[in-house]
Amino acid sequence: MTTLDAIELIKIAKAEIEWEYPLDYQIAFDEAIKALEEKLTLAEKVQELEQTEKAIEEKIKSQNKVNIEVGKRLADYEKRIDQLENEVSCLRRRSI
């Protein structure tokens, strides 16, 4: 039985006993319905948070991939700069 099914069943039971039982039962039914509705609200919020968490994790993974690629390119550029500096040094020595 789902929470929604339980809420509907309690509402039906409350309507059926409304004239035959004391007010305490009606109050108990109202509290049960309220608690189940709050449970549904919390479950929806948890689901939203889980979806948000998954989206954030995907963005982090994507950003990590970008960071790795940037790191590789930076290392390549640094190597190329070193090569060019060596070539410049060699050319300066030759021109002396």
C-alpha positions, 0 to 999 in steps of 0.5 A: 500500500502506498502512502497515497492509498493509506491517506485515501483509506483513512479519509474513507474510514473517517467519513464512515465513522464520523457519526458513530464514534467519538471526536477522538477518533476523528482527531486521530484520523486527521493527525494520521492524514497530516503525518502521511501528507508530511511524509509525502512532502518530505519524500518529494523533497528528498527526491529533488535533493537526490536529483540535484546531487546527481546533477552536481556530481555530473557537473563536477565530473565534467569539470574534472575532465576539463581540468585534466585536459587544461593541465595536459595542454599547459604541460605541452605549452610549458614544454614548447616554451622550454624548447623555444627558449633553448632555440633562442639561446642557441641562436644567441650563442651562434650570433656572438 
